[in-house]
Structures are given as C-alpha cells and as structure tokens.
Amino acid sequence: MTHPDADPERQFLDLAAGSSGLAKIIHASLERLRDGAAGADLQEMARDVLAGHTNLRQIAATDAYGPTLLDQFHRFKEWEANLDPDERRRLADEATAVAHDIDGTAD
C-alpha cells in the first residue's frame, strides 16, 4: 500500500478531471479547512478526508456534512454573484493560470 503522504493529491485527481494542478489546489484547500478556516464542522470533515477515512463524494452525501457544505457553497455563490464581472473574470483567469502552472502546462 502506498504511504498516504507520498502523493496526497492523488485521491483528488478524479474530481479534478485528471489535472494534478487542480488536485493540489483541492488538497491545499482541505488543509486550510483542516486548520480551521471555515469552522469546526468543516475542520473535522477535512481531517477525515485528508486522513483517508472518507472521500469528498461520500462526505457530500452524508447528513452530517452535506448541509454544512451546501450552506458554504451557497455563501460562495452569493459572494461570486456580487462580484464585478471584470473581477470575476480576473479571478477565474488567475485560478486557471495557477492550475496550469502547477500542472506544468502553462501556455
């Protein structure tokens, strides 16, 4: 069995459509959640996912975390909807560039 820390982003490759850059971003985001960036409920969830006890697909379907994730998603969508279109485009371009740079596929 592979040591879990050998390639921690591997478990997120399917969610990231094979992009190692996006998988690393997902992993880094979970680390921020694990460190408490969004409260205790998501901190516990991130710890479980990063430890390999569960995965994000299973988490989204549970009564324990599904509502919390859905609430956070709605808060994000509200924030995104209030962005100026130029700012939204800039942030999207920046995120795409970061993922491409991590993948080593920058144009």
N, C-alpha and C positions, 0 to 999 in steps of 0.2 A: 504494500500500500504506500502511496506517495505521502510524504510528510506534508501536513496541511499548509505549512508556511513556505514550501518550495515554490509554489505558484498560486498565491491566494486568489488571484483574479480569475483563474481557470473556471471556477464554478459559475462565473457570470458571463462567460463567452456566449452561451446560447441566448441570454437576454439581450446581449449587445450585438446580436446578428454576426458573431464572429470577429468583431472589432476588439482587438486587445486594448486599444486606447479607451474605448467606452467601458470595457470590463474593469480597467484600472480606475476609471472615474467612479463607477458603481462601488468598487471596493473602498476607495478613499471616502466616498460619501457615507458608507456604512461605518467606517472608522470614526467619522465625525459624530454620527448618531450614537455610536457606542460610547463616545466620550461625553455624551450628554447634550449635544447641540439642540435637540428638539424635545427634551424632557425624558422622564424616567421610563415611560412605556416604550418609546422607540429605542431608548438605550438598551433595555432588556432584549428587545427583538433583534437589534443589531448584534448584540453579543451572541445570541443563539445562532444567527445566520453565519457570522464570522467563525464561530466555533465548529460549524458543520453539523449542528444539531437539527437544523431545518434549512429550507431554502426560501427564496423570496416568493416563489409561486405558491408554496404551501402557506406561508405567512399571510398572503393577501386573501386567502380563502378562509382563514380562521375567524371565529367570533372575537377572539382575544385581541388581535391586532388589526383586522380588516377595517373596523370603524375608525380607528386612530389614523391608519394610513389614508383612508378615504377623506377624513377631515383635513389632514395635511395637504393632500392632493387638491382639495377644493380651495384651500387657502392659497396654494401656489397658483392655481388657475385664476383666482381673483387678482392676485398681485400681477400676474402676467397680462391679464386683460386691461389693467390700468397703466401698463407701460406705454410710453410714446412709441409709435411704430418704428421710428429710427433707432430708438434704444433697444427695442425687441430684436430688430434685425442685427444690430451690433452685437448683442449678447449671443444670439444664435450663431453668428459668424465666428465669434470668439470661441464658443464651445466646440464648434466643428473644427476649428483650427487646432485647438488643444488636443482633441481626439486624434486628428490626423498626425500631429507632431508625435504623440505617444506611439501611434501605430508605425511611425516612420514612413508615412505615405504622403507627406506634405507635397502639395503641387508646386 
